[in-house]
Amino acid sequence: MAITVNLRYTGKNGAARAFAEEMTAGGTVERIRSERGNLRYEYYVSFDDPETVLLIDSWADQAAIDAHHASPMMATVAKLREKYDLHMTVERFASIEENAADEKFIRK
């Protein structure tokens, strides 16, 4: 069962986007993506609120999330969050088996 965490970063004057750009340019995003159990780590910019950036962060299981939280990269992430004075909201989801009835609504 995979676990997906949606984190919305909000700041002022483009801070959330600058944070995501520094995370990417500095190589932290690639290092997180290479961690055991990481399935997805992607930033998205909101059309509705230009001061908000969404991170979709998916992991194979809770053990992978725990290892990530104990990794040295979390200190880097925390420093950058502080640097850009970001505030966060978090939603957490566990995957379920696909439902065949939903297939008719999915265009592949």
Long-range contacts (C-beta under 8 A, 24 or more apart in sequence): 1-61, 1-94, 1-95, 1-96, 2-39, 2-58, 2-59, 2-60, 2-61, 2-94, 2-95, 3-58, 3-59, 3-61, 3-62, 3-65, 3-92, 3-93, 3-94, 3-95, 4-40, 4-56, 4-57, 4-58, 4-59, 4-92, 4-93, 4-94, 4-95, 5-55, 5-56, 5-57, 5-58, 5-59, 5-65, 5-90, 5-91, 5-92, 5-93, 6-54, 6-55, 6-56, 6-57, 6-90, 6-91, 6-92, 6-93, 7-54, 7-55, 7-57, 7-88, 7-89, 7-90, 8-52, 8-53, 8-54, 8-55, 8-88, 8-89, 8-90, 9-52, 9-53, 9-54, 9-55, 9-81, 9-86, 9-87, 9-88, 10-49, 10-51, 10-52, 10-86, 10-87, 10-88, 10-89, 11-51, 11-84, 11-85, 11-86, 11-87, 12-51, 12-85, 13-51, 14-50, 14-51, 15-51, 15-84, 15-85, 15-86, 16-51, 16-52, 16-53, 16-84, 16-86, 17-45, 17-50, 17-53, 18-84, 19-53, 19-80, 19-81, 19-83, 19-84, 19-86, 20-53, 20-55, 22-80, 23-77, 23-80, 26-76, 28-73, 28-76, 28-77, 28-80, 31-73, 32-68, 32-73, 35-64, 35-67, 35-68, 35-71, 35-73, 36-64, 36-67, 37-61, 37-63, 37-64, 37-65, 37-67, 37-68, 38-64, 38-68
